[in-house]
């Protein structure tokens, strides 16, 4: 089992460009999450999907959109990238919202 | 909203010394989880505590959940270089979303 996979691993964007971060899990988990990690800020929840067909905002949703494509896949879209979105993005999944989370390897995004 | 504060932000120890990180929530938690992130890696789940006053051990690591379910601690006895990394607590409250603390970065002098 691959667990949680994310693509791409690295990305450099110019201000105003758009991109989609992809995430997939093969553990048949119901819940999936997108976090961003900045130095000294811990992990901040952007959006999550408690179950297939639902999505909810987290702590820092502005500037992002998500799609729960099916039970396996949860994508994060930046419509118009800004330098403040330079960060490391982690996708995670869990059986249920209250259970342990399994994280992907992360995407390092730089916006110039 | 729910906030989880973690201290200290950084800790540097000599190999063999003990290490403790503390986690405090602004609201009562239904459970608390601990994760470890190695440098350049992703967070990895260590343990979950659910009951008031619960204490769990994993080899040299001891995890505690406070009686009021608003605080928690992780204690490492006799640190080793393999313990290097950032330790995060994360709590679930009434909103049923996991909220992470800022993490404690542990470095060790061999």
Interface residues (C-beta under 8 A of the other chain):
Chain A: X33 X35 X40 X41 X42 X43 X44 X45 X48 X58 X59 X90 X92 X97 X98 X99 X100 X101 X102 X103 X104 X105 X106
Chain B: X1 X6 X9 X30 X31 X33 X41 X42 X43 X44 X45 X48 X88 X90 X92 X96 X97 X98 X99 X100 X101 X102 X103
